[in-house]
């Protein structure tokens, strides 16, 4: 048994004792120290069928902790290793990190680099991991000297980390947010300019003034369409979210007239070598002090209420779940 937040179709989310299986082939048992609250976790708490695919379910798409047992056929991690796991079905198709202990697939684990403590790894979480994947993809096409890059959803988890990572690599970053009160915080992360998300929220012309060398988008919908329409020749836009809409009401014009690339980012199924590379870059490129400025810590029981706030777009930055706090 382990203490965990449990989401069920028959009762509201609650902190309770949950049965814990032994690790099977290719799995490890992790003593969890920290997790985080993500958009998907908020959807799981609301029993969104696109996220919560098993019933009952322990939310938490992030796990940070120490390996305490290994199943058959496990290679690359050992008992005592400090590890993190992001996505990989956690909090969706299998129990996640909002628990004192959890069983995770070993093939999706990353042994934490030296210098990344557990709380920092949780603050980075899937949002920061996704932001790093976005930067890795973007920099294959767009260099800092090519011009400004845009980050949409800039007040969210992906957006805040993406700003810091891009600025650290020398990019000139414009942050798009619907919360102007966060402008100073976004500039401290490294944004050189802050614009109102309303400027992008309503669908515009198929081709607009060529402004951005590239962009990191976590919003989708009309916002992504407008970003593509205003990206310069040969630029690239990464897409990793659908906070506004899953639909993409655009045309082929940006792709065939400006050679714009749309790069999809999937953090859930990222292969092990890419996970490792992303976390190595996070260890070198991300200033922990910058992330700490936009991070708060809650207990497991408090995380239940925070989930709804994240989905409603009322949370700036990252929220760490201190699992030991109960």
ABEGO torsion letter per residue (X at the ends): XBBBBBBBAABBBBBBBBBBBBBBBGBBBBBBABBBBBAAAAAAAAGBAAABABOBBBBGABBBEBBABBBBGBBGBBBGBBBBBBEGGBGAABBBABBABBBBBAAABBBBBBGBBAAAAAAAEAAAAAAAAAAAAAAAABBAAAEBBBBBGAABAAAAAAAAAAAAAGBBBBBBBABAAAAAAAAAAGBABBBBAAAAABBBBABBBBABABBBBAAEEAAAAAAAAABBBGBBBBBABAAABABBBBBAAAAAAAGBBBBBBBAAABBAAAAAAAAAAAAAABBAAAAAAABBBBBAAAAAAAAAAAAAGABBEBBBBBAAAX
